């Protein structure tokens, strides 16, 4: 974990149980990870300096994101949350009373379920706080971190070609990589068609960053795209600051879609570009079938 002194200002994962439930209640009972996290930040009044603290120097996600991942894992094990394959988290009971939530009971139940699981490695904690565990089971990031480390080793030109391939596989046409210096950061362009009738011209920019993209880079990119495209697409292996996300969707300005490292990994997995998903075969013996012979 980060050694930053501000780390103490971040609520522990068990202290986030109620805020996550409250966030989902305010979101209508369901939400994406990003929506839930943003609502928790608002409820807990966490400032930007705290929200920027990284979990580990080599990881793109922040410490608060890591702890919230654990919070969702515990709440799911306890039966209060469910998540779909599309990444939507929901309350299992829409009438839940937040005052009945007992964090200590949730922690005890989770550990009772997983005490014999060899994948769970606990750390000694002399305090009365809930014991931390190395990685959320439902959101194991090991393959994503391995993939991001691989992307970091690519040359800028190769990363631009990867972005081109992703767009083509996603249905874009006439995708070109420009990558000209002094072109306002524009790395390529393409066209996306909706239902074979409507067409939108897009330009994209690629950044192999381990850190967060600030708002000023979004503004610079928007300035370069004005009059040249209907939409912008910013792709990075890192993340975007909250100010950058707000700038990308600012009212009255040309919209810019953002793809961070997390979403980039998910997209590569979905398209099976350099990522292979292996199915594990399970064989069961039906003893009763033999006894009936």
C-alpha positions as CSV (number, residue, x, y, z in Angstrom):
1,X,0.0,0.0,0.0
2,X,1.1,3.6,-0.5
3,X,3.2,5.1,2.3
4,X,1.7,8.6,1.7
5,X,0.7,10.2,5.0
6,X,-2.7,11.2,3.4
7,X,-3.5,7.5,3.4
8,X,-4.9,7.8,6.9
9,X,-7.6,10.1,5.6
10,X,-9.0,7.4,3.4
11,X,-11.8,5.3,5.1
12,X,-11.0,1.6,5.5
13,X,-13.0,-0.8,3.4
14,X,-15.2,-1.8,6.3
15,X,-16.0,1.9,7.0
16,X,-17.2,2.2,3.4
17,X,-19.9,-0.5,3.7
18,X,-22.7,2.0,4.6
19,X,-21.6,4.7,2.1
20,X,-21.6,2.2,-0.7
21,X,-25.1,1.0,0.2
22,X,-26.2,4.6,0.6
23,X,-24.7,5.5,-2.8
24,X,-26.7,2.7,-4.5
25,X,-29.9,3.7,-2.8
26,X,-29.4,7.3,-4.1
27,X,-28.6,5.9,-7.6
28,X,-31.9,4.0,-7.6
29,X,-30.6,0.6,-6.6
30,X,-28.0,0.0,-9.3
31,X,-25.0,1.6,-10.9
32,X,-21.6,1.2,-12.5
33,X,-18.5,1.1,-10.5
34,X,-17.7,4.7,-11.6
35,X,-21.1,6.0,-10.6
36,X,-21.0,4.3,-7.2
37,X,-17.5,5.5,-6.5
38,X,-18.3,9.1,-7.4
39,X,-21.4,9.1,-5.2
40,X,-19.3,7.7,-2.3
41,X,-16.7,10.4,-2.8
42,X,-19.5,13.0,-2.6
43,X,-21.1,11.4,0.5
44,X,-17.7,11.1,2.3
45,X,-16.6,14.5,1.2
46,X,-13.2,13.3,0.1
47,X,-11.1,16.0,-1.4
48,X,-9.2,15.6,-4.7
49,X,-5.8,15.3,-3.0
50,X,-7.0,12.2,-1.2
51,X,-8.7,10.8,-4.3
52,X,-5.4,10.9,-6.2
53,X,-3.4,8.8,-3.8
54,X,-2.2,5.7,-5.7
55,X,-2.7,2.2,-4.3
56,X,0.7,1.1,-5.6
57,X,3.2,3.1,-7.6
58,X,3.0,0.7,-10.5
59,X,-0.8,0.5,-10.6
60,X,-3.2,2.9,-12.4
61,X,-5.9,2.7,-9.8
62,X,-6.0,4.8,-6.6
63,X,-6.1,3.7,-3.0
64,X,-9.7,4.6,-2.6
65,X,-10.7,2.6,-5.7
66,X,-8.8,-0.4,-4.2
67,X,-10.6,-0.1,-0.9
68,X,-14.0,0.3,-2.6
69,X,-13.3,-2.8,-4.6
70,X,-12.9,-4.7,-1.3
71,X,-16.0,-3.1,0.0
72,X,-18.1,-4.4,-2.9
73,X,-16.5,-7.9,-2.5
74,X,-17.5,-8.1,1.2
75,X,-21.0,-6.8,0.5
76,X,-21.5,-9.3,-2.3
77,X,-20.3,-12.2,-0.2
78,X,-22.7,-11.1,2.5
79,X,-25.5,-11.1,0.0
80,X,-26.3,-7.4,-0.1
81,X,-25.0,-6.8,-3.6
82,X,-24.9,-8.5,-6.9
83,X,-23.0,-7.6,-10.1
84,X,-23.7,-8.5,-13.7
85,X,-21.3,-9.5,-16.5
86,X,-21.7,-5.9,-17.8
87,X,-20.3,-4.5,-14.6
88,X,-23.5,-3.2,-13.1
89,X,-23.8,-3.5,-9.3
90,X,-27.2,-3.8,-7.7
91,X,-28.8,-4.0,-4.3
92,X,-30.3,-7.4,-3.6
93,X,-33.0,-5.8,-1.5
94,X,-34.4,-2.4,-2.6
95,X,-36.0,-1.9,0.9
96,X,-32.7,-2.3,2.8
97,X,-32.5,-0.2,6.0
98,X,-28.9,1.2,6.2
99,X,-29.2,1.4,10.0
100,X,-29.4,-2.4,10.3
101,X,-26.0,-2.9,8.6
102,X,-23.4,-4.3,11.0
103,X,-19.9,-3.9,9.5
104,X,-18.3,-6.3,12.1
105,X,-20.9,-9.0,11.3
106,X,-20.2,-8.6,7.5
107,X,-16.4,-9.0,8.1
108,X,-16.9,-12.1,10.3
109,X,-19.2,-13.7,7.7
110,X,-16.8,-13.0,4.9
111,X,-13.9,-14.5,6.8
112,X,-16.0,-17.5,7.7
113,X,-16.7,-18.2,4.1
114,X,-13.1,-17.9,3.0
115,X,-11.0,-19.1,5.9
116,X,-10.2,-22.3,4.1
117,X,-9.5,-20.6,0.7
118,X,-5.8,-20.8,0.0
119,X,-6.1,-17.8,-2.4
120,X,-6.9,-15.5,0.5
121,X,-3.7,-14.3,2.4
122,X,-4.4,-12.3,5.5
123,X,-2.0,-9.9,7.1
124,X,-1.4,-9.6,10.8
125,X,-3.2,-6.7,12.4
126,X,-2.7,-6.0,16.1
127,X,-5.5,-3.5,16.2
128,X,-9.2,-4.2,16.4
129,X,-9.7,-3.1,12.8
130,X,-10.9,-5.6,10.2
131,X,-8.0,-7.6,8.8
132,X,-6.9,-6.7,5.3
133,X,-6.6,-9.2,2.5
134,X,-4.3,-9.0,-0.5
135,X,-6.8,-8.8,-3.4
136,X,-10.6,-8.6,-3.9
137,X,-11.7,-12.1,-5.1
138,X,-14.4,-10.7,-7.4
139,X,-12.2,-8.0,-8.9
140,X,-8.8,-9.6,-9.1
141,X,-6.6,-7.2,-11.1
142,X,-3.6,-9.4,-11.7
143,X,-4.3,-10.1,-15.4
144,X,-5.1,-6.4,-16.0
145,X,-1.9,-5.3,-14.3
146,X,0.1,-7.8,-16.4
147,X,-1.6,-6.5,-19.5
148,X,-1.0,-2.8,-18.6
149,X,2.7,-3.6,-18.0
150,X,2.9,-5.1,-21.4
151,X,1.2,-2.0,-23.0
152,X,3.7,0.2,-21.2
153,X,6.6,-1.5,-23.1
154,X,5.0,-0.8,-26.5
155,X,6.4,1.9,-28.7
156,X,4.1,4.9,-29.2
157,X,3.6,3.9,-32.8
158,X,2.7,0.4,-31.9
159,X,0.2,1.7,-29.3
160,X,-1.4,3.8,-31.9
161,X,-1.8,0.8,-34.2
162,X,-3.4,-1.1,-31.3
163,X,-5.9,1.7,-30.9
164,X,-6.5,1.6,-34.7
165,X,-7.2,-2.2,-34.4
166,X,-9.5,-1.8,-31.5
167,X,-11.6,0.8,-33.4
168,X,-11.7,-1.4,-36.5
169,X,-12.8,-4.5,-34.5
170,X,-15.4,-2.3,-32.8
171,X,-17.1,-1.4,-36.1
172,X,-15.3,1.8,-37.1
173,X,-14.4,2.4,-40.7
174,X,-11.7,4.4,-42.5
175,X,-9.6,4.3,-39.4
176,X,-6.2,6.0,-40.0
177,X,-3.2,6.6,-37.8
178,X,-1.8,10.1,-38.4
179,X,0.5,10.6,-35.5
180,X,2.0,13.8,-36.9
181,X,4.0,16.0,-34.6
182,X,2.6,19.4,-34.0
183,X,-0.9,18.2,-34.8
184,X,-2.4,19.1,-31.4
185,X,-2.0,15.5,-30.1
186,X,-4.2,13.9,-32.7
187,X,-3.1,10.4,-33.3
188,X,-5.7,9.2,-35.7
189,X,-9.2,9.5,-37.2
190,X,-12.1,7.3,-38.2
191,X,-15.8,7.1,-38.9
192,X,-18.5,5.2,-36.9
193,X,-21.8,4.4,-38.4
194,X,-25.1,4.0,-36.5
195,X,-27.5,1.5,-37.9
196,X,-26.0,2.0,-41.3
197,X,-27.6,5.4,-41.7
198,X,-25.8,8.0,-39.5
199,X,-22.1,8.6,-39.6
200,X,-19.9,10.4,-37.1
201,X,-16.4,11.5,-37.7
202,X,-14.1,10.9,-34.7
203,X,-10.5,11.7,-34.0
204,X,-8.5,9.9,-31.3
205,X,-5.5,10.5,-29.1
206,X,-3.4,7.8,-27.3
207,X,-1.3,8.2,-24.2
208,X,0.7,5.4,-22.5
209,X,0.5,6.9,-19.1
210,X,0.8,5.3,-15.6
211,X,-0.5,8.4,-14.0
212,X,-3.7,10.4,-14.5
213,X,-4.6,12.6,-17.5
214,X,-5.3,16.1,-16.2
215,X,-8.0,18.4,-17.5
216,X,-5.7,20.7,-19.5
217,X,-4.8,17.8,-21.8
218,X,-8.5,17.2,-22.5
219,X,-8.9,21.0,-23.3
220,X,-5.9,20.9,-25.6
221,X,-7.3,17.9,-27.4
222,X,-10.7,19.5,-27.8
223,X,-9.0,22.6,-29.2
224,X,-7.3,20.4,-31.8
225,X,-10.5,18.6,-32.8
226,X,-12.7,21.7,-33.3
227,X,-14.0,21.9,-36.9
228,X,-12.4,18.5,-37.7
229,X,-14.6,15.9,-36.1
230,X,-18.0,15.3,-34.5
231,X,-16.5,13.6,-31.4
232,X,-13.2,12.9,-29.8
233,X,-11.8,9.7,-28.2
234,X,-9.0,9.8,-25.7
235,X,-7.4,6.5,-24.9
236,X,-4.9,5.9,-22.1
237,X,-3.3,3.1,-20.1
238,X,-3.6,5.3,-17.0
239,X,-6.6,7.1,-15.6
240,X,-8.4,10.5,-15.8
241,X,-8.6,13.0,-13.0
242,X,-12.1,14.0,-11.9
243,X,-11.5,17.4,-13.4
244,X,-10.6,15.8,-16.7
245,X,-13.8,13.7,-16.7
246,X,-15.9,16.8,-16.0
247,X,-14.1,18.7,-18.8
248,X,-14.8,15.8,-21.3
249,X,-18.5,16.1,-20.7
250,X,-18.8,19.9,-20.2
251,X,-22.0,21.4,-21.4
252,X,-21.8,23.3,-24.6
253,X,-18.4,21.8,-25.6
254,X,-17.8,19.0,-28.2
255,X,-18.0,15.7,-26.4
256,X,-15.0,13.6,-25.8
257,X,-15.3,9.9,-24.8
258,X,-12.6,8.6,-22.4
259,X,-11.1,5.1,-22.2
260,X,-8.9,4.5,-19.2
261,X,-6.6,1.6,-18.5
262,X,-9.4,-0.4,-16.8
263,X,-11.8,0.0,-19.7
264,X,-9.0,-0.6,-22.2
265,X,-8.2,-4.0,-20.6
266,X,-11.8,-5.0,-20.6
267,X,-12.1,-4.0,-24.3
268,X,-9.0,-6.0,-25.3
269,X,-10.5,-9.0,-23.4
270,X,-13.9,-8.6,-25.1
271,X,-12.3,-8.4,-28.5
272,X,-9.7,-11.1,-27.6
273,X,-6.9,-9.0,-28.9
274,X,-3.8,-10.3,-27.2
275,X,-5.9,-11.7,-24.4
276,X,-7.2,-15.3,-24.3
277,X,-10.0,-16.5,-21.9
278,X,-9.6,-20.1,-21.1
279,X,-12.6,-22.2,-19.9
280,X,-11.9,-24.7,-17.2
281,X,-13.5,-28.2,-17.7
282,X,-15.3,-29.7,-14.7
283,X,-15.8,-33.5,-14.7
284,X,-18.3,-35.0,-12.3
285,X,-18.9,-38.7,-11.7
286,X,-22.5,-39.8,-11.3
287,X,-22.3,-42.7,-8.8
288,X,-26.0,-43.3,-8.9
289,X,-25.9,-44.0,-12.7
290,X,-23.4,-46.9,-12.1
291,X,-25.5,-48.3,-9.2
292,X,-28.6,-48.5,-11.5
293,X,-26.8,-50.7,-14.0
